[in-house]
Structure formats: C-alpha cells, structure tokens
C-alpha cells in the first residue's frame, strides 16, 4: 500500500513542478517589458543610496524631499542628455533624408571636403573628376544604397525610442525604490536567506558592492569626463558637439578615454585657423584626460576593484545584447557574477565533522595492549 502511494506521488510531484515552471514563465513573460528598466533602476538606486540618505539628513529628515531631489538629479543626468542627442540627430539627418527622399538628380558639390586635413584637396578633386565623368549616372547607381542606408538609420530611431521608454521606467522604478528601499532590501535578503542561508545573504551583500563599484568607479567617471569634454567642444565651436559627447561617453566606458574624440577636434581647430580655441581645447583636454586617475581610484575604493577586461566585455557585450541601456547593465551583470564566483572559489570549506567514538575505536585497534 505504501509503494502504491509513492508511485502515485511521482506524477503529482512532476505536475507540481510543471505547474510552478509554467507560472514562473508566464510571470516573466508578463513583466518582460519592465525587466531592463527595473534592473537599471536597481543599479542606480544601489549606487546612489548613500547620497539619498545624506540629502534626507540635509532636508530635515523628509524622505519625500530627498526622493524629489534625487529624481531631479536623475532627469538632469539621463533625460536631458538623451533629449539633446535625439534633437541633434534629427537636425543633422534632416537634410540628408530630404535629399534622398526627394530624388535630387544633381550630385552635391561637397565643398566641405576642403576642411579635411592633409587629404581634403585631393578628395575634392577626385570627387569633381567623377562628376565630369558622369555624376548623374553615378548618383543614380548609388541612390538605392543610400536609400537602404537611410532606412537603416531610420530603423535605429526605434532603438532610441525604446531607450527613452526604459529611461521613463527607470525614473518610475527609481522613485519607488528610493521611497521603500529599506523594505525592498530586507525582502531580497530574506529571500536569499531562504535560498542559501547565510551564503545567500553574503551573496546579496557582495552583489551590492559590485554594483556600486561599477556604477561609481566606471559609469560616474565616464559621465564626468564625457560631460566636461562635451562642454569644451561646445565652447570651442566644434560642430555636432552633442554627438561627439555621446561618442566620448562610449569610449570612456570601454576604458579608451576621451582623447580619441578630443584630439581630432583639436587638430580640426588648428587646421581651420582657429588656433586660440584650439589651444584652449588642448589644455582642457589634458585636464579631462587625467581626471580618471584621480576620480576612479576614490570611487572604486567605495565598492570593489574589478578586472579591466570584465568591464570592457560588459560594456561591449551589453551594448550588443541590450542596446544603449546595456552600457550600464552589461558591466553590472558581469561584475556581480564575477564577485559571486570569486567568493565561492576562495571560500574555505569547513572541515568534516569527526566522530570521537570512532577515533577511540581505531586507537584501541592500533594498540594491542
């Protein structure tokens, strides 16, 4: 009778596991549009939680005022730069899209080729030699490829729109997490303890340190360098300063630095004859390029030191996998996984429990007396 009951319990167990798996998959399916926004918000809140507590003490202990101040700061750091980037992209691509969609038969003059250092005159002469050989026919052959390229860039606007959506979700979830951060943290730690006892709680703390290390030591440093470099480009009169600032942010995130963008801008200013602003941008670039040597060690010391290849892989892989939001989430995911793996590898196993009675029996067998 017992064996029959156990045989009936096996299908019941399988159906129970299957039902739980279906429920988990269904829940993940429902919340899928919010996962990236919530992950981004969690990263931002964990990294800036000490700042929230400091603002709360300064604002008479009012959590609501501190949350409002943090939301204004997040809007200043994320929403306004993205809006400026979208506006710059629209202004820059408008003439090109208009020329392609209206089917202009006459090729452009491209007089701006003269401004390219060293090879500008040769490029301009070569372009006009092509026009003398039949520019209209060349444009007729190139127009399908130009149209396909324009279509691709228009398609990328959907990614920008999705990024804006994630920005809005990040702000919403950040406000909720700032407001009830202690309760959420307590719930996560309680769940981790239920999963793996003390090791689960330690894993949550290590994950928080890794998130803070990436957010402070990498992202904040890159933001400071990119913003200051962009200010220098805008003041010096370099065109498309917003686009170059975003490119500078990406190069700083992958640990290449801002000079990859600033040096060509300095060369362009000197080549165009504006040596005064070229010198100003040169001095400013030296300051911006050396900021990471002072900011990053201080900020990383607040979290945890991480390998450079880990950050580089997280930034590039996150960008490919999740788009622009992956610049922030990718390094965090790899950093958390690395910290947990490193803690597990370096953990000293507990010595096996010994049985005193068994040891005494062995000693008695060894001693014939």
C-alpha positions as CSV (number, residue, x, y, z in Angstrom):
1,X,0.0,0.0,0.0
2,X,2.9,2.4,0.8
3,X,4.6,1.6,-2.5
4,X,1.3,2.3,-4.4
5,X,1.0,5.7,-2.6
6,X,4.6,6.6,-3.5
7,X,4.1,5.6,-7.2
8,X,1.1,8.0,-7.2
9,X,3.2,10.8,-5.7
10,X,5.7,10.8,-8.5
11,X,3.2,12.1,-11.1
12,X,1.9,14.5,-8.6
13,X,5.4,15.9,-8.0
14,X,6.1,16.2,-11.7
15,X,2.8,18.0,-12.3
16,X,3.5,20.3,-9.4
17,X,6.9,21.2,-10.7
18,X,5.5,21.7,-14.2
19,X,2.8,24.0,-12.9
20,X,5.3,26.1,-11.0
21,X,7.5,26.3,-14.1
22,X,4.6,27.4,-16.2
23,X,3.6,30.0,-13.6
24,X,7.2,31.4,-13.4
25,X,7.5,31.6,-17.2
26,X,4.1,33.3,-17.5
27,X,5.1,35.9,-14.9
28,X,8.4,36.6,-16.6
29,X,6.5,36.9,-19.9
30,X,4.2,39.5,-18.4
31,X,6.9,41.6,-16.7
32,X,9.4,41.2,-19.6
33,X,8.9,44.8,-20.9
34,X,9.8,46.1,-17.4
35,X,12.8,43.9,-16.6
36,X,15.5,46.1,-18.1
37,X,14.1,49.3,-16.7
38,X,13.8,47.8,-13.2
39,X,17.4,46.4,-13.5
40,X,18.7,49.8,-14.5
41,X,16.7,51.5,-11.7
42,X,18.1,49.0,-9.1
43,X,21.6,49.7,-10.3
44,X,21.1,53.5,-10.0
45,X,19.4,53.2,-6.6
46,X,22.1,50.9,-5.1
47,X,24.8,53.2,-6.3
48,X,23.3,56.4,-5.1
49,X,21.6,55.2,-1.9
50,X,24.2,56.9,0.4
51,X,23.6,60.2,-1.5
52,X,19.9,59.8,-0.8
53,X,20.4,59.3,2.9
54,X,22.7,62.4,3.0
55,X,20.2,64.5,1.2
56,X,17.5,63.2,3.6
57,X,19.5,64.4,6.6
58,X,20.1,67.8,5.0
59,X,16.3,68.2,4.1
60,X,15.1,67.9,7.7
61,X,14.7,64.1,7.6
62,X,12.0,64.3,4.9
63,X,12.2,61.2,2.6
64,X,9.8,62.8,0.2
65,X,12.0,65.9,-0.4
66,X,15.1,63.7,-0.7
67,X,13.4,61.5,-3.3
68,X,12.3,64.6,-5.3
69,X,15.8,65.9,-5.3
70,X,17.2,62.6,-6.5
71,X,14.6,62.4,-9.3
72,X,15.6,65.9,-10.5
73,X,19.2,64.8,-10.4
74,X,18.4,61.7,-12.5
75,X,16.5,63.8,-15.0
76,X,19.5,66.1,-15.3
77,X,21.9,63.2,-15.8
78,X,19.8,61.0,-18.2
79,X,16.7,62.5,-19.7
80,X,18.2,65.9,-20.8
81,X,21.3,64.5,-22.5
82,X,19.2,61.9,-24.4
83,X,16.8,64.6,-25.5
84,X,19.7,66.7,-26.7
85,X,21.1,63.7,-28.6
86,X,17.8,63.0,-30.3
87,X,17.4,66.6,-31.3
88,X,21.0,66.7,-32.7
89,X,20.4,63.5,-34.7
90,X,17.2,64.9,-36.2
91,X,18.8,68.2,-37.1
92,X,21.8,66.5,-38.6
93,X,20.0,63.8,-40.6
94,X,17.2,66.1,-41.9
95,X,19.0,67.5,-44.9
96,X,20.3,64.1,-45.9
97,X,16.9,62.3,-45.7
98,X,15.3,65.2,-47.6
99,X,17.8,65.0,-50.4
100,X,17.4,61.2,-50.8
101,X,13.6,61.1,-50.5
102,X,13.1,63.9,-53.0
103,X,15.3,62.2,-55.5
104,X,17.7,65.0,-56.3
105,X,19.3,64.2,-59.6
106,X,22.3,66.6,-59.3
107,X,25.1,65.4,-57.1
108,X,26.2,67.7,-54.2
109,X,29.3,69.9,-54.5
110,X,30.9,68.6,-51.2
111,X,32.9,71.8,-50.7
112,X,33.4,70.7,-47.1
113,X,36.0,68.2,-48.2
114,X,38.5,71.1,-48.3
115,X,38.3,71.2,-44.4
116,X,39.7,67.6,-44.1
117,X,43.3,67.9,-43.0
118,X,46.0,66.6,-45.4
119,X,43.8,64.8,-47.9
120,X,40.9,67.2,-48.3
121,X,42.0,68.9,-51.6
122,X,42.7,65.5,-53.2
123,X,39.3,64.2,-52.2
124,X,37.6,67.3,-53.6
125,X,39.5,67.0,-56.9
126,X,38.7,63.3,-57.2
127,X,35.0,63.9,-56.5
128,X,34.8,66.5,-59.2
129,X,36.6,64.2,-61.6
130,X,33.9,61.6,-61.0
131,X,31.3,64.3,-61.7
132,X,32.9,65.2,-65.0
133,X,32.8,61.5,-66.0
134,X,29.0,61.4,-65.4
135,X,27.9,62.4,-61.9
136,X,24.2,61.9,-62.6
137,X,24.7,58.3,-63.6
138,X,26.9,57.7,-60.5
139,X,24.2,59.1,-58.2
140,X,21.5,57.0,-60.0
141,X,23.5,53.9,-59.1
142,X,24.3,55.0,-55.6
143,X,20.8,56.1,-54.7
144,X,19.4,52.6,-53.9
145,X,22.3,52.0,-51.5
146,X,21.8,55.5,-50.0
147,X,18.1,54.7,-49.6
148,X,18.9,51.4,-47.8
149,X,21.4,53.2,-45.5
150,X,18.8,55.9,-44.7
151,X,16.2,53.2,-44.0
152,X,18.7,51.5,-41.6
153,X,19.3,54.8,-39.7
154,X,15.5,55.4,-39.6
155,X,15.1,51.9,-38.1
156,X,17.6,52.8,-35.4
157,X,15.2,55.5,-34.3
158,X,13.1,52.7,-32.8
159,X,16.0,51.8,-30.6
160,X,16.3,55.4,-29.4
161,X,12.5,55.4,-28.7
162,X,12.9,52.1,-26.7
163,X,15.8,53.6,-24.8
164,X,13.6,56.6,-23.9
165,X,10.9,54.2,-22.7
166,X,13.4,52.5,-20.5
167,X,14.5,55.9,-19.2
168,X,11.0,56.6,-18.1
169,X,10.6,53.2,-16.5
170,X,13.9,53.7,-14.7
171,X,12.7,57.0,-13.3
172,X,9.4,55.5,-12.1
173,X,11.0,52.4,-10.5
174,X,13.8,54.5,-9.0
175,X,11.3,56.7,-7.3
176,X,9.5,53.6,-5.8
177,X,12.8,52.1,-4.7
178,X,14.0,55.3,-3.1
179,X,10.7,55.6,-1.2
180,X,10.7,52.0,0.0
181,X,14.3,51.0,-0.3
182,X,14.8,49.5,3.2
183,X,11.7,47.2,2.8
184,X,12.8,46.0,-0.7
185,X,16.4,45.3,0.6
186,X,15.0,43.4,3.6
187,X,12.8,41.3,1.3
188,X,15.6,40.5,-1.1
189,X,17.9,39.5,1.8
190,X,15.1,37.4,3.4
191,X,14.6,35.6,0.0
192,X,18.4,35.0,-0.3
193,X,18.5,33.5,3.2
194,X,15.6,31.2,2.4
195,X,17.5,30.1,-0.7
196,X,21.0,29.6,0.7
197,X,21.0,30.5,4.4
198,X,24.0,32.7,5.4
199,X,25.7,32.3,2.0
200,X,22.7,33.8,0.3
201,X,22.8,36.9,2.5
202,X,26.5,37.2,1.8
203,X,25.9,36.9,-1.9
204,X,23.5,39.8,-1.8
205,X,26.0,42.0,0.0
206,X,28.7,41.1,-2.5
207,X,26.4,41.9,-5.4
208,X,25.7,45.3,-3.9
209,X,29.4,46.0,-3.6
210,X,30.0,45.0,-7.2
211,X,27.1,47.2,-8.5
212,X,28.4,50.2,-6.5
213,X,31.9,49.6,-7.8
214,X,30.8,49.6,-11.5
215,X,28.4,52.4,-11.1
216,X,30.8,54.7,-9.2
217,X,34.2,53.7,-10.5
218,X,33.3,53.3,-14.1
219,X,30.0,54.9,-15.1
220,X,30.3,58.1,-13.0
221,X,33.9,58.6,-14.1
222,X,32.9,58.2,-17.7
223,X,30.0,60.6,-17.3
224,X,32.2,63.3,-15.7
225,X,34.8,63.0,-18.4
226,X,32.3,63.0,-21.3
227,X,30.3,65.9,-19.9
228,X,33.4,68.0,-19.3
229,X,34.8,67.1,-22.7
230,X,31.5,68.0,-24.4
231,X,31.5,71.3,-22.7
232,X,34.9,72.0,-24.0
233,X,33.8,71.0,-27.6
234,X,30.7,73.2,-27.4
235,X,32.6,76.3,-26.1
236,X,35.4,75.8,-28.7
237,X,32.8,75.9,-31.5
238,X,33.3,72.3,-32.7
239,X,30.2,71.3,-34.7
240,X,28.0,68.3,-33.6
241,X,29.3,68.6,-30.0
242,X,26.4,66.5,-28.7
243,X,27.1,63.6,-31.0
244,X,30.8,63.7,-30.1
245,X,29.9,63.8,-26.4
246,X,27.9,60.6,-26.7
247,X,30.8,59.0,-28.6
248,X,33.2,60.2,-25.9
249,X,30.9,58.6,-23.2
250,X,31.2,55.3,-25.0
251,X,35.0,55.5,-25.4
252,X,35.3,56.3,-21.7
253,X,33.0,53.4,-20.7
254,X,35.2,51.0,-22.6
255,X,38.3,52.5,-20.9
256,X,39.8,54.0,-24.0
257,X,39.4,57.6,-22.8
258,X,38.2,60.9,-24.2
259,X,41.3,61.7,-26.2
260,X,40.1,59.6,-29.1
261,X,37.5,62.2,-29.8
262,X,39.2,65.3,-28.4
263,X,42.5,65.0,-30.4
264,X,40.8,65.1,-33.9
265,X,38.7,68.1,-32.7
266,X,41.9,69.9,-31.7
267,X,43.6,69.1,-35.0
268,X,40.5,70.4,-36.8
269,X,40.5,73.7,-34.9
270,X,44.2,74.3,-35.7
271,X,43.7,73.3,-39.3
272,X,40.8,75.7,-39.7
273,X,42.9,78.6,-38.4
274,X,41.3,78.9,-35.0
275,X,44.5,78.5,-33.0
276,X,43.2,80.3,-29.9
277,X,40.3,77.9,-29.3
278,X,42.5,75.0,-30.4
279,X,44.9,75.9,-27.6
280,X,42.1,76.3,-25.1
281,X,40.7,72.9,-26.1
282,X,44.1,71.3,-25.9
283,X,44.6,72.5,-22.3
284,X,41.1,71.5,-21.4
285,X,41.6,68.0,-22.9
286,X,44.7,67.5,-20.8
287,X,42.7,68.2,-17.7
288,X,39.8,65.9,-18.8
289,X,42.0,63.1,-19.8
290,X,43.8,63.0,-16.4
291,X,40.6,63.2,-14.3
292,X,40.1,59.4,-14.2
293,X,43.5,59.0,-12.5
294,X,42.0,60.9,-9.5
295,X,38.3,60.1,-9.6
296,X,38.3,56.4,-10.4
297,X,40.5,55.2,-7.5
298,X,38.5,57.2,-5.0
299,X,35.2,55.9,-6.3
300,X,36.3,52.3,-6.8
301,X,37.5,52.2,-3.2
302,X,33.9,52.7,-2.2
303,X,32.9,49.5,-3.9
304,X,35.2,46.7,-5.1
305,X,38.1,46.5,-7.5
306,X,37.3,44.7,-10.8
307,X,39.3,43.5,-13.7
308,X,39.5,45.8,-16.7
309,X,38.7,43.0,-19.2
310,X,35.5,42.4,-17.3
311,X,34.4,46.0,-17.6
312,X,35.3,46.1,-21.3
313,X,33.4,42.9,-22.1
314,X,30.4,44.0,-20.1
315,X,30.2,47.4,-21.9
316,X,30.6,45.9,-25.4
317,X,28.5,42.8,-24.8
318,X,25.8,44.8,-23.1
319,X,25.6,47.3,-25.9
320,X,25.2,44.4,-28.5
321,X,22.7,42.5,-26.3
322,X,20.5,45.2,-24.9
323,X,21.3,48.4,-26.9
324,X,22.2,51.7,-25.3
325,X,20.9,50.6,-21.9
326,X,23.4,47.7,-22.0
327,X,26.2,50.2,-21.5
328,X,25.0,50.4,-17.8
329,X,23.5,46.9,-17.3
330,X,26.2,44.8,-19.0
331,X,29.1,45.6,-16.7
332,X,26.9,45.3,-13.7
333,X,25.8,41.7,-14.6
334,X,29.3,40.6,-15.3
335,X,30.7,42.3,-12.1
336,X,28.0,40.7,-9.9
337,X,28.7,37.2,-11.4
338,X,32.4,37.7,-11.1
339,X,32.2,38.7,-7.4
340,X,29.9,35.8,-6.5
341,X,32.1,33.3,-8.4
342,X,35.3,34.7,-6.8
343,X,33.8,34.5,-3.4
344,X,32.7,30.9,-4.0
345,X,36.1,29.8,-5.3
346,X,38.0,31.4,-2.5
347,X,35.7,30.2,0.2
348,X,37.4,27.9,2.7
349,X,35.4,24.7,3.1
350,X,34.5,23.7,6.6
351,X,36.5,20.7,8.0
352,X,34.5,17.5,8.1
353,X,32.9,16.6,11.4
354,X,34.9,14.0,13.4
355,X,33.4,11.2,15.5
356,X,35.3,10.9,18.8
357,X,34.0,7.4,19.4
358,X,35.2,6.2,16.1
359,X,38.6,7.7,16.7
360,X,38.9,5.9,20.1
361,X,37.9,2.6,18.5
362,X,40.7,3.0,15.9
363,X,43.2,3.8,18.6
364,X,42.2,0.7,20.5
365,X,42.7,-1.5,17.4
366,X,46.1,0.0,16.9
367,X,47.2,-0.6,20.5
368,X,47.4,-4.4,21.1
369,X,47.8,-3.9,24.8
